[in-house]
Amino acid sequence: MSVTLFLPAVLAKLAGGNAIESDGATVGDVVGNVAARFPGLAARLRDEAGLPYPFVTFYLNDEDIRFHGGFSATVYDGDELTVVPAIAGG
């Protein structure tokens, strides 16, 4: 399945652009594929166990994956996955 992963500007520089095409049957597969291709991005998308950080939200076609199985959520050809890291400051 070809999925487009959209990254915010702060992460896009680690992958050479804000949109990356990737394959996989689940969100976890897609993230794993991208992490393997862009090692500098890997640690910013998931923890050492391969799980999403609580402060990084993934949206699959505008739906928060936490409500649809997390990294086990099924993806289909043409789906869009968007990464939104938490922003803190004061």
TIFI-206698 format. One record per residue: residue in one letter; residue number from 1; x, y, z of N, C-alpha, C, CB in turn. Coordinates in Angstrom, 2 decimals, always signed. Glycine has a CB too. Example, Ala and Ser with C-alpha at 12.3 -4.5 7.8 and 13.67 -1.06 7.14 Angstrom:
2
fiba, mivo, n.xx, n.yy, n.zz, ca.xx, ca.yy, ca.zz, c.xx, c.yy, c.zz, cb.xx, cb.yy, cb.zz
a, 1, +13.19, -5.69, +7.80, +12.30, -4.50, +7.80, +13.20, -3.30, +7.80, +11.31, -4.47, +9.05 $
s, 2, +12.85, -2.25, +7.08, +13.67, -1.06, +7.14, +12.90, +0.03, +7.87, +14.08, -0.60, +5.72 $
This chain:
90
fiba, mivo, n.xx, n.yy, n.zz, ca.xx, ca.yy, ca.zz, c.xx, c.yy, c.zz, cb.xx, cb.yy, cb.zz
m, 1, +0.83, -1.17, +0.00, +0.00, +0.00, +0.00, +0.88, +1.24, +0.00, -0.95, -0.01, +1.21 $
s, 2, +0.64, +2.15, -0.88, +1.38, +3.40, -0.90, +0.65, +4.44, -0.06, +1.57, +3.90, -2.35 $
v, 3, +1.35, +4.95, +0.94, +0.80, +5.92, +1.87, +1.71, +7.14, +1.84, +0.68, +5.33, +3.33 $
t, 4, +1.13, +8.33, +1.97, +1.93, +9.55, +2.05, +2.02, +9.98, +3.50, +1.33, +10.68, +1.17 $
l, 5, +3.24, +10.11, +3.99, +3.49, +10.56, +5.35, +3.88, +12.04, +5.28, +4.61, +9.71, +6.04 $
f, 6, +3.12, +12.88, +5.98, +3.39, +14.31, +6.01, +4.07, +14.66, +7.33, +2.08, +15.13, +5.84 $
l, 7, +5.16, +15.40, +7.22, +5.94, +15.80, +8.39, +5.87, +17.30, +8.60, +7.39, +15.35, +8.23 $
p, 8, +5.93, +17.75, +9.86, +6.02, +19.19, +10.11, +7.43, +19.66, +9.71, +5.72, +19.52, +11.62 $
a, 9, +7.57, +20.95, +9.51, +8.84, +21.52, +9.05, +10.01, +21.13, +9.94, +8.73, +23.02, +8.98 $
v, 10, +9.81, +21.08, +11.24, +10.88, +20.76, +12.17, +11.43, +19.34, +11.93, +10.38, +20.90, +13.61 $
l, 11, +10.62, +18.43, +11.43, +11.07, +17.07, +11.14, +11.40, +16.85, +9.67, +10.02, +16.08, +11.57 $
a, 12, +10.79, +17.63, +8.80, +10.97, +17.45, +7.35, +12.42, +17.57, +6.93, +10.14, +18.45, +6.59 $
k, 13, +13.18, +18.42, +7.60, +14.59, +18.60, +7.24, +15.40, +17.32, +7.43, +15.20, +19.73, +8.07 $
l, 14, +14.93, +16.43, +8.29, +15.61, +15.16, +8.52, +15.30, +14.12, +7.45, +15.24, +14.61, +9.88 $
a, 15, +14.30, +14.42, +6.63, +13.88, +13.46, +5.59, +13.94, +14.06, +4.19, +12.48, +12.97, +5.88 $
g, 16, +14.42, +15.28, +4.08, +14.55, +15.89, +2.77, +13.25, +16.40, +2.17, +15.15, +14.92, +1.84 $
g, 17, +12.24, +16.57, +2.98, +10.96, +17.09, +2.48, +9.83, +16.77, +3.43, +10.64, +16.52, +1.11 $
n, 18, +8.72, +17.46, +3.25, +7.63, +17.26, +4.21, +6.66, +16.16, +3.83, +6.88, +18.53, +4.36 $
a, 19, +6.78, +15.58, +2.64, +5.91, +14.47, +2.24, +6.78, +13.31, +1.76, +4.91, +14.92, +1.12 $
i, 20, +6.54, +12.15, +2.33, +7.30, +10.95, +2.01, +6.34, +9.85, +1.62, +8.20, +10.51, +3.20 $
e, 21, +6.60, +9.19, +0.52, +5.82, +8.03, +0.12, +6.40, +6.80, +0.81, +5.80, +7.86, -1.43 $
s, 22, +5.53, +5.97, +1.33, +5.98, +4.76, +2.01, +4.97, +3.64, +1.80, +6.19, +5.02, +3.51 $
d, 23, +5.41, +2.43, +2.08, +4.55, +1.26, +1.95, +4.35, +0.63, +3.32, +5.16, +0.24, +0.97 $
g, 24, +3.30, -0.15, +3.45, +3.03, -0.89, +4.67, +1.56, -1.24, +4.77, +3.47, -0.10, +5.89 $
a, 25, +1.27, -2.21, +5.61, -0.12, -2.63, +5.82, -0.74, -1.93, +7.02, -0.19, -4.13, +6.00 $
t, 26, +0.13, -1.42, +7.92, -0.35, -0.72, +9.12, +0.42, +0.59, +9.28, -0.19, -1.62, +10.39 $
v, 27, -0.07, +1.43, +10.17, +0.64, +2.68, +10.48, +2.04, +2.35, +10.98, -0.14, +3.53, +11.53 $
g, 28, +2.16, +1.36, +11.84, +3.47, +0.95, +12.35, +4.42, +0.52, +11.25, +3.31, -0.17, +13.33 $
d, 29, +3.91, -0.18, +10.25, +4.73, -0.59, +9.11, +5.24, +0.63, +8.35, +3.94, -1.51, +8.17 $
v, 30, +4.36, +1.58, +8.12, +4.73, +2.79, +7.39, +5.79, +3.56, +8.16, +3.49, +3.69, +7.15 $
v, 31, +5.57, +3.75, +9.47, +6.53, +4.48, +10.30, +7.86, +3.71, +10.35, +5.98, +4.68, +11.73 $
g, 32, +7.80, +2.40, +10.45, +9.02, +1.59, +10.45, +9.79, +1.71, +9.16, +8.69, +0.15, +10.70 $
n, 33, +9.08, +1.72, +8.04, +9.72, +1.88, +6.74, +10.42, +3.22, +6.65, +8.69, +1.74, +5.61 $
v, 34, +9.73, +4.27, +7.05, +10.31, +5.62, +7.01, +11.50, +5.71, +7.96, +9.24, +6.69, +7.38 $
a, 35, +11.38, +5.13, +9.14, +12.48, +5.16, +10.12, +13.72, +4.45, +9.58, +12.03, +4.50, +11.44 $
a, 36, +13.53, +3.37, +8.85, +14.66, +2.64, +8.27, +15.33, +3.46, +7.16, +14.19, +1.29, +7.73 $
r, 37, +14.53, +4.16, +6.40, +15.07, +4.97, +5.29, +15.72, +6.26, +5.77, +13.97, +5.30, +4.30 $
f, 38, +15.24, +6.80, +6.88, +15.75, +8.07, +7.41, +16.08, +7.89, +8.89, +14.70, +9.22, +7.21 $
p, 39, +17.25, +7.31, +9.20, +17.61, +7.01, +10.58, +17.57, +8.22, +11.52, +18.97, +6.41, +10.62 $
g, 40, +17.87, +9.41, +11.03, +17.83, +10.60, +11.87, +16.43, +10.96, +12.31, +18.44, +11.76, +11.15 $
l, 41, +15.46, +10.49, +11.58, +14.06, +10.76, +11.88, +13.47, +9.70, +12.82, +13.25, +10.82, +10.59 $
a, 42, +14.04, +8.52, +12.81, +13.50, +7.38, +13.55, +13.22, +7.68, +15.02, +14.44, +6.22, +13.45 $
a, 43, +14.19, +8.23, +15.72, +14.05, +8.46, +17.16, +13.05, +9.57, +17.49, +15.39, +8.81, +17.75 $
r, 44, +12.64, +10.31, +16.49, +11.66, +11.37, +16.72, +10.23, +10.93, +16.44, +11.99, +12.57, +15.86 $
l, 45, +10.09, +9.74, +15.86, +8.77, +9.22, +15.53, +8.28, +8.15, +16.51, +8.78, +8.65, +14.14 $
r, 46, +9.23, +7.39, +17.07, +8.85, +6.28, +17.95, +9.96, +6.01, +18.96, +8.55, +5.00, +17.12 $
d, 47, +9.61, +5.32, +20.03, +10.60, +5.03, +21.06, +11.42, +3.79, +20.71, +9.90, +4.84, +22.42 $
e, 48, +12.31, +3.38, +21.62, +13.19, +2.23, +21.37, +12.42, +0.93, +21.16, +14.15, +2.05, +22.53 $
a, 49, +11.22, +0.84, +21.73, +10.39, -0.35, +21.58, +9.56, -0.32, +20.30, +9.48, -0.50, +22.78 $
g, 50, +9.69, +0.77, +19.53, +8.93, +0.88, +18.29, +7.53, +1.41, +18.48, +8.87, -0.43, +17.63 $
l, 51, +7.25, +1.99, +19.63, +5.91, +2.51, +19.93, +5.89, +4.03, +19.79, +5.48, +2.10, +21.36 $
p, 52, +4.72, +4.59, +19.50, +4.65, +6.04, +19.36, +4.84, +6.74, +20.71, +3.30, +6.45, +18.74 $
y, 53, +5.49, +7.89, +20.66, +5.62, +8.71, +21.86, +4.26, +9.31, +22.20, +6.69, +9.83, +21.67 $
p, 54, +3.98, +9.53, +23.49, +2.69, +10.14, +23.85, +2.59, +11.60, +23.40, +2.50, +10.06, +25.36 $
f, 55, +3.72, +12.24, +23.13, +3.71, +13.64, +22.73, +3.79, +13.84, +21.22, +4.86, +14.36, +23.38 $
v, 56, +3.72, +12.76, +20.46, +3.67, +12.84, +19.00, +2.35, +12.20, +18.57, +4.92, +12.12, +18.33 $
t, 57, +1.53, +12.98, +17.89, +0.23, +12.48, +17.45, +0.29, +12.18, +15.96, -0.90, +13.50, +17.76 $
f, 58, -0.26, +11.03, +15.60, -0.34, +10.62, +14.20, -1.81, +10.66, +13.79, +0.28, +9.19, +13.97 $
y, 59, -2.06, +11.27, +12.66, -3.42, +11.32, +12.11, -3.45, +10.55, +10.81, -3.89, +12.80, +11.89 $
l, 60, -4.33, +9.58, +10.73, -4.54, +8.81, +9.51, -5.81, +9.34, +8.86, -4.65, +7.27, +9.80 $
n, 61, -5.63, +10.01, +7.75, -6.76, +10.65, +7.06, -7.57, +11.53, +8.02, -7.67, +9.57, +6.43 $
d, 62, -6.87, +12.35, +8.77, -7.46, +13.31, +9.71, -8.09, +12.68, +10.95, -8.50, +14.12, +9.00 $
e, 63, -7.84, +11.41, +11.21, -8.35, +10.73, +12.40, -7.17, +10.33, +13.28, -9.22, +9.48, +12.02 $
d, 64, -7.23, +10.66, +14.56, -6.19, +10.32, +15.51, -6.07, +8.80, +15.60, -6.48, +10.94, +16.90 $
i, 65, -4.87, +8.26, +15.35, -4.71, +6.80, +15.34, -4.93, +6.18, +16.71, -3.33, +6.43, +14.83 $
r, 66, -4.81, +6.97, +17.78, -5.02, +6.41, +19.13, -6.43, +5.86, +19.30, -4.75, +7.49, +20.19 $
f, 67, -7.36, +6.34, +18.50, -8.74, +5.87, +18.58, -9.06, +4.80, +17.53, -9.69, +7.04, +18.42 $
h, 68, -8.03, +4.38, +16.78, -8.23, +3.41, +15.70, -7.18, +2.31, +15.69, -8.24, +4.13, +14.37 $
g, 69, -6.63, +2.00, +16.87, -5.68, +0.89, +16.96, -4.23, +1.29, +17.03, -5.86, +0.02, +15.82 $
g, 70, -3.94, +2.58, +17.09, -2.54, +3.03, +17.18, -1.72, +2.59, +15.99, -1.91, +2.50, +18.45 $
f, 71, -0.53, +2.12, +16.26, +0.35, +1.68, +15.17, -0.18, +0.42, +14.47, +1.77, +1.42, +15.71 $
s, 72, -1.20, -0.22, +15.04, -1.81, -1.40, +14.40, -2.91, -1.02, +13.42, -2.37, -2.33, +15.46 $
a, 73, -3.24, +0.27, +13.34, -4.30, +0.71, +12.43, -3.94, +0.36, +10.98, -4.54, +2.24, +12.57 $
t, 74, -4.88, -0.20, +10.28, -4.69, -0.60, +8.89, -4.65, +0.63, +7.98, -5.80, -1.56, +8.44 $
v, 75, -3.74, +0.60, +7.02, -3.67, +1.66, +6.02, -4.00, +1.08, +4.65, -2.26, +2.33, +6.01 $
y, 76, -4.49, +1.94, +3.79, -4.88, +1.54, +2.44, -4.18, +2.43, +1.43, -6.41, +1.61, +2.26 $
d, 77, -4.08, +1.94, +0.22, -3.43, +2.68, -0.85, -4.05, +4.07, -0.97, -3.55, +1.92, -2.19 $
g, 78, -3.21, +5.08, -0.96, -3.68, +6.45, -1.09, -3.95, +7.16, +0.23, -4.91, +6.47, -1.89 $
d, 79, -3.84, +6.44, +1.36, -4.05, +7.07, +2.65, -2.99, +8.12, +2.93, -4.06, +6.02, +3.76 $
e, 80, -3.32, +9.04, +3.85, -2.40, +10.08, +4.27, -2.20, +9.99, +5.77, -2.90, +11.48, +3.85 $
l, 81, -0.95, +10.00, +6.18, -0.58, +9.94, +7.58, +0.16, +11.23, +7.91, +0.31, +8.67, +7.88 $
t, 82, -0.32, +11.95, +8.92, +0.27, +13.23, +9.29, +0.84, +13.15, +10.70, -0.77, +14.35, +9.20 $
v, 83, +2.05, +13.64, +10.87, +2.72, +13.65, +12.16, +2.63, +15.05, +12.75, +4.20, +13.20, +12.02 $
v, 84, +2.15, +15.11, +14.02, +2.03, +16.40, +14.70, +2.68, +16.27, +16.08, +0.52, +16.83, +14.83 $
p, 85, +3.91, +16.80, +16.23, +4.54, +16.76, +17.53, +3.99, +17.85, +18.45, +6.05, +16.90, +17.40 $
a, 86, +4.01, +17.59, +19.75, +3.55, +18.58, +20.71, +4.52, +19.76, +20.72, +3.41, +17.95, +22.14 $
i, 87, +4.00, +20.94, +20.91, +4.81, +22.14, +21.00, +4.65, +22.68, +22.43, +4.37, +23.22, +19.92 $
a, 88, +5.76, +22.96, +23.07, +5.72, +23.49, +24.43, +6.52, +24.79, +24.49, +6.28, +22.46, +25.44 $
g, 89, +6.19, +25.57, +25.41, +6.93, +26.82, +25.59, +6.14, +27.78, +26.43, +7.27, +27.45, +24.24 $
g, 90, +6.71, +28.92, +26.64, +5.98, +29.82, +27.50, +6.30, +31.25, +27.29, +6.22, +29.48, +28.87 $
